[in-house]
Amino acid sequence: MKQCDVLIVGAGFAGMVMAERLTNVLGKRCILIDKRSHLGGNAYDYYDDAGVLVHKYGAHLFHTNAPSVMHYLSKFTLWQPTEYTASSYTDGKMWSFPVNLRTFEQMLGRQSTTEEMEGYLATRRVYYGRPPLNAEEAVIAQVGWDLYEKFYKGYTQKQWGRHPRELAASVCTRVPIRTTRDARYFNDSYQCMPKAGYSAMFDRMLGQHRAGAVAQHGLPRVPSVLSIQASGLYGTHRRVLRLRLRSAALPFAAVRA
């Protein structure tokens, strides 16, 4: 510890970025500690015996509108362009989600138009005359009570263990609502996944060479950061994530030194 300039507690995204920047930009010697036995926090992933990449703590979907973020992370990974889609199971059937024109057409049982959906929402929205105070008000102000009850209330209580009235408005407003047939979960310019997984990217970020995934790309070496970790016990959790992988290249698809 006497040889340490900075002690960083927590080896999640924030801790590792701090360690990498302090080491490579300022020349500091960092000790990075975490209660878990791996890097990456909740974004940690690994390959199981069948060669399937598993997100141990639930799916982490990478998306951003910031070219600077893409430029920085592209030093440590190649990218797989990806579009994220989801479905909601309610009332005994699968629905297109987030709410979009396809969802509205499923409700009507026929094809519709953007104009018809916009007219429907205009008659259902609740206008408070002020910013919404909680997640319930935020959703009702956008889609009204019917869609709120069908898609948001139950899921929010299940996901967070709290009524939407107990959560900040931002919890639900980050989920888009569209009057087109665009069923993607996010609007961001960059939607992709680290090509060899998050853990491989984290290993490159801290200069730790893990066998296989990263070395095959011939990535430039990053100066080392001393990493000390304490083991912890956590149950395995899997979530199936539906991705649409695209072959088109991203502007920052190449690794940069």
DOVO-590314 format. One record per residue (C-alpha): x negated, y negated, z negated. Coordinates in nm, 4 decimals. Layout:
BEGIN
{{X Y Z}}
...
***
This chain:
BEGIN
{{0.0000 0.0000 0.0000}}
{{-0.2939 -0.2370 -0.0606}}
{{-0.3754 -0.2139 0.3107}}
{{-0.0167 -0.2974 0.4079}}
{{0.0818 -0.6456 0.5282}}
{{0.4541 -0.5803 0.5507}}
{{0.6804 -0.3205 0.3895}}
{{0.9940 -0.2534 0.5962}}
{{1.2779 -0.0667 0.4284}}
{{1.5018 0.1161 0.6742}}
{{1.3930 0.2838 1.0000}}
{{1.7013 0.1969 1.2012}}
{{1.7031 -0.0244 1.5093}}
{{1.6311 -0.3460 1.3158}}
{{1.3508 -0.1973 1.1086}}
{{1.1752 -0.0414 1.4055}}
{{1.1963 -0.3540 1.6200}}
{{1.0505 -0.5557 1.3313}}
{{0.7705 -0.3015 1.2873}}
{{0.6883 -0.2956 1.6583}}
{{0.6901 -0.6756 1.6949}}
{{0.4907 -0.7424 1.3772}}
{{0.2313 -0.4843 1.4788}}
{{0.1933 -0.5581 1.8492}}
{{0.2503 -0.9342 1.8494}}
{{0.1104 -1.0482 1.5134}}
{{-0.1339 -0.7642 1.4514}}
{{0.0144 -0.6804 1.1118}}
{{-0.0083 -0.3398 0.9469}}
{{0.3380 -0.2211 0.8501}}
{{0.4691 0.0575 0.6343}}
{{0.8145 0.1661 0.7426}}
{{1.0157 0.3704 0.4932}}
{{1.3536 0.5404 0.5186}}
{{1.5497 0.7785 0.2948}}
{{1.6184 1.0060 0.5917}}
{{1.3637 1.2445 0.7392}}
{{1.3747 1.0861 1.0861}}
{{1.3533 0.7548 1.2695}}
{{1.6457 0.5763 1.4292}}
{{1.9058 0.5518 1.1555}}
{{2.2529 0.6398 1.2793}}
{{2.1361 0.6292 1.6423}}
{{1.9083 0.9334 1.5906}}
{{1.9598 1.2127 1.8441}}
{{1.8040 1.5526 1.9134}}
{{1.8253 1.8422 2.1595}}
{{1.9948 2.1560 2.0261}}
{{1.9013 2.5139 2.1149}}
{{2.1111 2.4969 2.4323}}
{{1.9337 2.1825 2.5519}}
{{2.2281 1.9551 2.4762}}
{{2.1440 1.6077 2.3466}}
{{2.3334 1.5653 2.0185}}
{{2.4078 1.2328 1.8467}}
{{2.3936 1.3555 1.4881}}
{{2.5861 1.0684 1.3321}}
{{2.8337 1.0053 1.6135}}
{{2.8060 0.8643 1.9644}}
{{2.6020 0.5472 2.0127}}
{{2.6901 0.3726 2.3371}}
{{2.4345 0.1225 2.4621}}
{{2.5734 -0.1914 2.6256}}
{{2.4599 -0.5525 2.6399}}
{{2.4887 -0.8694 2.8437}}
{{2.1379 -0.9853 2.7495}}
{{1.8626 -0.9395 3.0121}}
{{1.6063 -1.0093 2.7378}}
{{1.7263 -0.7045 2.5414}}
{{1.7015 -0.4842 2.8502}}
{{1.3570 -0.6197 2.9326}}
{{1.2308 -0.5481 2.5811}}
{{1.3703 -0.1960 2.5425}}
{{1.2604 -0.1016 2.8946}}
{{0.9037 -0.1027 2.7617}}
{{0.9914 0.2184 2.5798}}
{{1.2425 0.4039 2.7958}}
{{1.3814 0.4673 3.1401}}
{{1.7580 0.4256 3.1750}}
{{2.0487 0.6339 3.2947}}
{{2.3233 0.3987 3.4240}}
{{2.6492 0.4967 3.2579}}
{{3.0123 0.3944 3.2384}}
{{3.2030 0.4704 2.9198}}
{{3.5635 0.5818 2.9369}}
{{3.7973 0.7090 2.6662}}
{{4.1488 0.8393 2.6165}}
{{4.3919 0.8068 2.3279}}
{{4.6016 1.1041 2.2167}}
{{4.9321 0.9869 2.0735}}
{{5.2990 1.0880 2.0998}}
{{5.1854 1.4282 2.2258}}
{{5.0009 1.3095 2.5370}}
{{4.6763 1.1558 2.6587}}
{{4.6824 0.7853 2.7417}}
{{4.4371 0.5675 2.9300}}
{{4.2545 0.3504 2.6770}}
{{4.1639 0.0702 2.6176}}
{{4.5064 -0.0619 2.7125}}
{{4.5116 -0.1414 3.0840}}
{{4.7450 -0.1281 3.3827}}
{{4.7197 0.2518 3.3934}}
{{4.8410 0.2662 3.0325}}
{{5.1352 0.0428 3.1200}}
{{5.2211 0.2641 3.4191}}
{{5.2177 0.5700 3.1931}}
{{5.4664 0.3952 2.9656}}
{{5.6944 0.3054 3.2582}}
{{5.6593 0.6398 3.4350}}
{{5.5928 0.4627 3.7643}}
{{5.3439 0.2395 3.9424}}
{{5.3331 -0.1253 3.8438}}
{{5.1422 -0.4462 3.9072}}
{{4.9197 -0.6834 3.7161}}
{{5.1924 -0.9463 3.7332}}
{{5.4539 -0.7142 3.5807}}
{{5.2221 -0.6122 3.2977}}
{{5.1291 -0.9725 3.2236}}
{{5.4987 -1.0571 3.2092}}
{{5.5620 -0.7680 2.9703}}
{{5.2800 -0.8746 2.7367}}
{{5.3992 -1.2357 2.7402}}
{{5.7358 -1.1244 2.5992}}
{{5.5797 -0.9017 2.3316}}
{{5.2959 -1.1129 2.1949}}
{{5.3369 -1.2801 1.8565}}
{{5.2138 -1.6403 1.8570}}
{{5.0860 -1.7498 1.5161}}
{{4.9741 -2.0985 1.6106}}
{{4.6393 -2.0348 1.4408}}
{{4.3491 -1.7883 1.4692}}
{{4.4415 -1.4352 1.3535}}
{{4.3576 -1.3654 0.9894}}
{{4.3016 -0.9922 1.0237}}
{{4.2845 -0.7037 1.2723}}
{{4.6609 -0.6470 1.2723}}
{{4.7369 -1.0062 1.3668}}
{{4.4597 -1.0016 1.6284}}
{{4.6126 -0.7058 1.8114}}
{{4.9754 -0.8198 1.7815}}
{{4.8754 -1.1593 1.9209}}
{{4.7427 -0.9805 2.2309}}
{{4.9838 -0.6924 2.2946}}
{{5.2753 -0.7122 2.0469}}
{{5.4120 -0.4649 1.7944}}
{{5.4935 -0.1710 2.0248}}
{{5.1418 -0.1178 2.1612}}
{{4.9941 -0.1990 1.8205}}
{{5.1975 0.0786 1.6559}}
{{5.1222 0.3261 1.9350}}
{{4.7457 0.2808 1.9759}}
{{4.5887 0.0689 1.7043}}
{{4.7488 0.1049 1.3627}}
{{4.7072 0.4796 1.3091}}
{{4.3635 0.5019 1.4651}}
{{4.2320 0.2076 1.2643}}
{{4.3562 0.3626 0.9393}}
{{4.1978 0.6956 1.0357}}
{{3.8664 0.5439 1.1478}}
{{3.8147 0.2915 0.8693}}
{{4.0319 0.4294 0.5896}}
{{4.2011 0.0904 0.5608}}
{{4.5117 -0.0776 0.6925}}
{{4.4388 -0.3173 0.9818}}
{{4.5557 -0.6038 0.7601}}
{{4.2514 -0.5352 0.5401}}
{{4.0011 -0.5630 0.8263}}
{{3.8538 -0.8635 1.0030}}
{{4.0098 -0.9673 1.3325}}
{{3.6812 -0.8908 1.5128}}
{{3.7165 -0.5171 1.4403}}
{{3.9874 -0.4839 1.7064}}
{{3.9313 -0.7844 1.9308}}
{{3.6039 -0.6334 2.0544}}
{{3.8128 -0.3672 2.2354}}
{{3.9211 -0.5153 2.5724}}
{{4.2807 -0.5343 2.6948}}
{{4.3163 -0.5493 3.0725}}
{{4.6002 -0.5959 3.3183}}
{{4.4060 -0.4172 3.5930}}
{{4.3281 -0.0458 3.6376}}
{{3.9757 -0.0953 3.5020}}
{{3.9623 0.1754 3.2313}}
{{3.6035 0.1188 3.1157}}
{{3.5553 0.0730 2.7431}}
{{3.3191 -0.2246 2.7759}}
{{3.2826 -0.5283 3.0014}}
{{2.9064 -0.5724 2.9560}}
{{2.6716 -0.6181 3.2504}}
{{2.4379 -0.3425 3.1303}}
{{2.5929 -0.0083 3.0360}}
{{2.3424 0.2749 3.0163}}
{{2.1715 0.5324 2.7961}}
{{1.8005 0.5897 2.7228}}
{{1.7163 0.8555 2.9801}}
{{1.5339 1.0856 2.7388}}
{{1.7490 0.9948 2.4372}}
{{1.7294 0.7366 2.1595}}
{{1.4784 0.9342 1.9510}}
{{1.2346 0.9472 2.2421}}
{{1.2673 0.5699 2.2786}}
{{1.2092 0.5227 1.9052}}
{{0.8972 0.7415 1.9159}}
{{0.7590 0.5291 2.1990}}
{{0.8452 0.2118 2.0104}}
{{0.6290 0.3184 1.7182}}
{{0.3603 0.4865 1.9263}}
{{0.4510 0.8396 1.8148}}
{{0.4270 1.0856 2.1052}}
{{0.6949 1.3492 2.0790}}
{{0.6473 1.6623 2.2892}}
{{0.8164 1.6692 2.6265}}
{{1.0746 1.4041 2.6980}}
{{0.8708 1.0849 2.6925}}
{{0.5220 1.1966 2.7892}}
{{0.6369 1.3199 3.1308}}
{{0.7097 0.9636 3.2415}}
{{0.3525 0.8518 3.1777}}
{{0.4562 0.5629 2.9560}}
{{0.1910 0.3160 2.8349}}
{{0.0624 0.3720 2.4828}}
{{0.1926 0.1423 2.2109}}
{{-0.0284 0.0653 1.9061}}
{{0.0663 0.2787 1.6074}}
{{0.2724 0.1793 1.3088}}
{{0.2245 0.3750 0.9866}}
{{0.5493 0.5545 0.9065}}
{{0.6276 0.7003 0.5626}}
{{0.9621 0.8714 0.5171}}
{{1.1448 1.0473 0.2357}}
{{1.3701 1.3407 0.3183}}
{{1.7461 1.3290 0.2736}}
{{2.0341 1.5740 0.3107}}
{{2.3076 1.4973 0.5617}}
{{2.5752 1.7119 0.7234}}
{{2.5825 1.7615 1.0978}}
{{2.8495 1.5684 1.2836}}
{{2.9214 1.6017 1.6535}}
{{3.1410 1.3968 1.8752}}
{{3.2152 1.4664 2.2384}}
{{3.1434 1.1620 2.4533}}
{{3.2770 1.1367 2.8049}}
{{3.0338 0.9562 3.0336}}
{{3.0366 0.8810 3.4023}}
{{2.6734 0.8949 3.5128}}
{{2.5864 0.6804 3.8104}}
{{2.2868 0.7097 4.0416}}
{{2.2566 0.3365 4.1068}}
{{1.9444 0.1765 3.9623}}
{{1.9540 -0.0919 3.6956}}
{{1.7497 -0.4135 3.7247}}
{{1.5353 -0.2976 3.4311}}
{{1.5245 0.0734 3.5116}}
{{1.1437 0.0784 3.5334}}
{{0.9221 0.0979 3.2274}}
{{0.7324 -0.2242 3.1724}}
{{0.3975 -0.2567 2.9986}}
***
